[in-house]
C-alpha cells in the first residue's frame, strides 16, 4: 500500500478548502487500544499523563490516522465532581457510585477545577505532551463529556430519568453546574493547545426521547458549542446509539461535524443534514473492528466510504465509537489501507 503523501493537518486543511488531497481523512477512534501499542495495562493510565501521551502518540505513529484523541473513559469530569470511579487493572474504568445519593444534596455540588480536581490535570498533561511531540503534524483533541451525560453520572441514570418526570428544576440546576465544569475543562484543553471533542452518550435516542433531549440536553450543549466557536474551534459532536430524531437539533446546537454511531445510517444522515454539517463514521467498533477479519474491515470501510464520500459538507471515515481495547492491530491497519486504496476522488469500484 502506498504511504500517505500528506500530514494529517495538511490533509484536513486542504480538504476543508476544497483542494487536492491524497485520501479521505480517517479516524479509527483509538482509546485504550493505545495501551496495547506500548505493552501497557489500561489501569496504568490512571493519574499518568506521561503514559497516556506516550501511548496515544505511539498509536498515531503506528497507524498514521488523522486525529489523536486523549481519552480513557467518560467519567473523568464526574469523578472530579465527587463520583466514585472504579479502575480495573486492565480494563476501561466504570462508574461505581454517583456523586449524590439524594438530590436534596444538590446544593453541595460544585463545578470541577480542571487544573487541580480528580484526574483532569493528568489528562491535560497528556494533551500538552502529545502536542509537543506531534502537534506540528496532527490535530490533538481532548474528550469533553457533555453536560447532560455528566449529570447522569452525578446522580445515576435511573434517578435522572425519574427527576426528568418529577423535578425538572433539579435536572436543569444539575445541568447548569455540569455545564460550568464542561466549560472550564474545554477552556483548559484549548489553553493546552488542543481542540475539545464532545461526547454525549446519554443524550442518545437509545436512552432518552427527542423531546427530553430538546428540553434537558440541547440548551446546555448549545451554550458549550457556542463557547467553543467563540474560541475559534470547530466542533465534532458524538452521541452514541440512535440519533436520527435529533440530527436537526445537533446541527442547530452548532455542531460542525456529527460523529455517527453504527446504529445510524450515513445515507439518511447525508440526505437529512449533509448540506449543513460534515459527517464522520461509522464502521462498527465491536462486530467489525474487534471481531471481524481484515477483509471484513476493508469491506465495511469501503461501504461507509461509498455512502459518505459525496456528503456536501465533507466526510471522515471512522469507527462508530471508541474501539474496544483488544481491537487487532491488523484491523486498524486494514481500515486505513482501504481508505488509501480508494484514493481521492475514490475509484468507483
C-alpha positions in Angstrom: 0.0 0.0 0.0 1.4 3.4 -1.0 2.3 5.6 2.0 0.5 8.8 2.8 1.6 11.8 0.8 0.3 14.4 3.3 0.4 15.0 7.0 -3.0 14.8 8.8 -3.0 18.6 9.4 -2.2 19.3 5.8 -4.8 16.8 4.6 -7.6 18.2 6.7 -6.8 21.8 5.8 -6.7 21.1 2.1 -9.9 19.0 2.3 -11.7 21.9 4.1 -10.6 24.3 1.4 -11.6 22.0 -1.5 -8.0 21.5 -2.6 -6.5 18.2 -3.8 -5.8 15.5 -1.1 -4.2 12.1 -1.3 -7.1 10.3 0.5 -10.1 11.0 2.8 -9.3 11.7 6.4 -9.7 8.5 8.5 -10.1 8.2 12.3 -10.4 4.8 13.9 -11.2 6.2 17.3 -8.4 4.7 19.3 -9.0 5.0 23.0 -7.5 2.4 25.4 -6.3 0.3 22.5 -3.3 2.6 22.6 -2.2 0.8 25.8 -1.6 -2.3 23.8 0.7 -0.4 21.4 3.2 0.2 24.1 2.5 -3.0 26.1 0.9 -1.2 29.0 -2.2 -2.1 31.1 -5.2 0.2 30.9 -5.2 0.8 34.6 -1.7 2.2 34.4 -3.2 5.3 32.7 -4.7 6.4 35.9 -3.1 9.6 37.1 -0.3 9.3 34.5 -0.5 11.9 31.8 3.0 11.0 30.5 1.9 7.4 29.9 -1.3 8.4 28.2 0.5 10.7 25.9 3.2 8.1 25.1 0.6 5.5 24.2 -1.5 7.8 22.0 1.5 9.2 20.2 2.8 5.7 19.6 -0.6 4.6 18.3 -0.7 7.5 15.9 2.8 6.8 14.6 1.9 3.1 14.1 -1.3 3.6 12.2 -1.0 7.1 10.8 -4.6 8.2 11.3 -5.8 11.8 11.2 -6.6 12.9 14.7 -5.3 12.0 18.2 -7.9 11.9 20.9 -6.9 12.0 24.5 -9.5 9.8 26.2 -9.6 7.0 28.7 -13.2 6.9 29.9 -16.3 9.0 30.2 -16.1 9.7 33.9 -13.2 12.0 34.4 -15.3 15.1 34.9 -17.9 13.3 37.1 -15.1 11.9 39.3 -13.6 15.4 39.6 -17.0 16.4 41.0 -17.3 13.6 43.5 -18.5 10.5 41.7 -16.7 7.2 42.5 -15.0 5.6 39.6 -13.5 2.0 39.7 -10.3 1.4 37.8 -9.8 -2.3 37.0 -6.2 -3.3 36.4 -6.5 -3.8 32.7 -10.0 -2.8 31.6 -11.7 0.5 31.0 -12.9 2.4 34.1 -16.5 2.4 35.1 -18.8 4.3 37.4 -19.0 2.7 40.8 -21.3 5.3 42.5 -22.7 8.7 41.6 -21.7 11.8 43.5 -25.1 12.4 45.0 -27.1 9.7 46.8 -30.1 12.1 47.1 -31.0 15.1 45.0 -31.6 17.1 48.3 -27.8 17.4 48.5 -27.6 19.1 45.1 -26.7 22.4 46.8 -23.4 20.9 47.9 -22.3 20.1 44.4 -19.6 22.3 42.9 -18.1 22.6 39.4 -14.7 20.9 39.0 -11.5 22.9 38.6 -9.7 21.0 35.7 -6.3 22.3 36.9 -6.5 20.5 40.3 -9.5 18.2 40.6 -9.5 14.5 40.0 -7.6 13.2 37.1 -8.3 16.1 34.8 -4.9 17.7 35.4 -3.3 14.4 34.2 -5.3 14.4 31.0 -4.3 18.0 30.4 -0.7 17.0 30.9 -1.2 14.2 28.3 -2.6 16.7 25.8 0.3 19.1 26.3 2.8 16.3 25.9 1.1 15.0 22.7 1.1 18.5 21.2 4.8 18.9 22.0 5.6 15.5 20.4 3.5 15.6 17.2 1.2 18.7 17.2 3.0 20.1 14.2 1.6 17.3 12.0 -1.6 16.0 13.6 -4.5 17.6 15.5 -4.7 16.6 19.1 -8.1 16.7 20.7 -9.3 16.3 24.3 -12.6 14.5 25.0 -15.2 16.5 26.9 -18.2 14.8 28.4 -21.3 17.0 27.7 -23.4 18.4 30.5 -26.4 16.1 30.3 -24.3 13.0 30.2 -22.1 14.2 33.1 -25.3 15.0 35.0 -26.4 11.4 34.7 -23.1 10.2 36.2 -23.5 12.5 39.2 -27.0 11.3 40.3 -27.2 7.9 38.4 -29.1 7.3 35.2 -32.2 5.8 36.8 -32.5 8.7 39.2 -32.1 11.2 36.5 -34.8 9.6 34.5 -37.2 9.9 37.5 -36.1 13.5 38.0 -36.9 14.4 34.4 -40.5 13.5 35.2 -40.9 14.7 38.8 -38.4 17.5 39.4 -37.4 19.3 36.1 -35.9 22.2 38.0 -33.4 20.0 39.7 -32.3 18.5 36.4 -31.8 21.9 35.0 -29.8 23.0 38.0 -27.7 19.9 37.8 -27.0 20.6 34.1 -26.1 24.2 34.8 -23.4 23.0 37.3 -22.1 20.4 34.9 -22.0 22.9 32.1 -19.7 25.0 34.3 -17.4 22.0 34.5 -17.5 21.3 30.8 -16.8 25.0 30.0 -13.8 25.1 32.4 -12.4 21.9 31.1 -12.9 23.0 27.5 -11.1 26.2 28.2 -8.2 24.3 29.8 -8.0 22.0 26.8 -7.8 24.9 24.4 -5.1 26.6 26.5 -3.2 23.3 26.3 -3.1 23.7 22.5 -5.8 21.2 21.7 -9.4 21.1 20.4 -12.2 19.8 22.6 -14.1 16.9 21.1 -17.6 16.5 22.5 -19.2 13.2 23.6 -22.7 12.9 24.9 -23.6 9.3 25.3 -26.7 9.7 27.5 -28.3 12.1 25.1 -28.9 9.2 22.7 -32.4 8.3 21.5 -31.5 4.9 22.8 -31.7 6.4 26.3 -34.0 9.5 26.2 -36.6 10.7 23.8 -36.0 13.6 21.3 -38.4 15.7 23.4 -36.3 15.1 26.5 -33.1 15.9 24.6 -34.5 19.2 23.5 -35.6 20.1 27.0 -32.7 18.9 29.1 -29.6 18.4 26.9 -29.9 20.8 24.0 -29.8 24.2 25.9 -26.5 23.3 27.6 -25.0 21.7 24.6 -25.7 24.8 22.6 -24.1 27.0 25.2 -21.0 24.8 25.3 -20.7 24.7 21.5 -21.2 28.5 21.4 -18.2 28.9 23.7 -16.0 26.7 21.6 -16.9 28.7 18.5 -16.1 31.9 20.3 -12.6 30.5 20.8 -12.3 29.8 17.1 -12.7 26.0 17.4 -14.8 23.8 15.1 -16.9 21.2 17.0 -17.2 17.4 16.5 -20.1 16.0 18.4 -20.5 12.3 19.1 -23.8 10.9 20.5 -23.9 7.1 20.8 -26.7 4.9 19.5 -29.7 6.1 17.6 -29.7 9.8 16.7 -31.8 10.2 13.6 -34.6 12.0 15.5 -32.2 14.6 16.9 -29.9 15.3 13.9 -31.6 18.6 13.2 -31.1 19.6 16.8 -27.4 18.6 16.8 -26.9 20.8 13.8 -29.0 23.6 15.4 -26.8 23.4 18.5 -23.9 24.4 16.3 -22.0 21.1 15.7 -19.7 21.3 12.7 -19.2 17.6 12.4 -21.5 14.8 13.5 -19.7 11.6 14.6 -22.3 8.9 13.9 -22.6 5.6 15.8 -23.0 2.4 13.8 -26.7 2.4 14.7 -27.1 5.5 12.4 -27.5 5.4 8.6 -24.9 7.5 6.8 -27.1 7.7 3.7 -30.0 9.0 5.7 -27.9 11.5 7.6 -26.4 12.7 4.3 -29.8 13.5 2.8 -31.1 15.0 6.1 -28.3 17.3 7.2 -25.3 16.7 5.0 -25.7 20.0 3.3 -25.1 21.8 6.6 -22.6 19.6 8.5 -19.7 17.3 8.0 -20.3 13.6 8.8 -18.0 11.1 10.4 -18.4 7.4 10.8 -19.4 4.7 11.2 -17.7 1.2 10.9 -19.0 -1.0 13.8 -16.3 -0.9 16.6 -17.2 -4.3 18.0 -18.8 -6.6 15.4 -16.3 -5.4 12.7 -13.3 -3.7 14.1 -12.9 -6.1 17.1 -14.4 -9.3 15.9 -14.1 -9.1 12.1 -11.3 -10.1 9.8 -9.1 -7.6 7.9 -11.1 -8.4 4.8 -14.4 -7.7 6.6 -13.0 -4.4 7.9 -11.9 -3.5 4.4 -15.4 -4.2 3.0 -17.2 -2.3 5.8 -14.8 0.6 5.4 -15.4 0.9 1.7 -19.1 0.6 2.3 -19.0 3.6 4.6 -16.8 5.5 2.2 -19.2 4.8 -0.6 -22.1 6.1 1.4 -20.4 9.2 2.8 -17.7 10.4 0.4 -20.0 12.7 -1.5 -21.6 14.3 1.5 -21.8 18.0 0.5 -20.1 19.3 3.7 -17.4 16.5 3.7 -16.9 13.1 5.3 -14.4 11.5 7.6 -14.1 7.7 7.6 -14.2 6.5 11.2 -15.3 3.8 13.6 -18.8 4.3 15.0 -17.4 4.8 18.6 -14.2 4.2 20.5 -12.5 1.0 19.6 -12.6 -1.8 22.2 -9.2 -2.3 23.9 -8.4 -5.6 22.3 -9.1 -4.5 18.7 -6.5 -6.3 16.5 -3.8 -4.0 15.1 -4.3 -5.7 11.7 -7.9 -4.5 11.6 -6.9 -0.9 12.3 -4.3 -1.1 9.5 -7.0 -2.6 7.2 -9.3 0.4 7.8 -6.5 2.9 6.9 -5.3 0.8 4.0 -8.8 0.6 2.5 -9.1 4.4 2.6 -5.6 4.7 1.0 -6.6 2.2 -1.7 -9.7 4.1 -2.6 -7.7 7.3 -3.1 -9.3 10.7 -3.8 -11.6 11.1 -5.6 -12.4 7.5 -4.7 -12.4 4.9 -7.5 -15.9 3.7 -8.5 -15.1 0.1 -7.7 
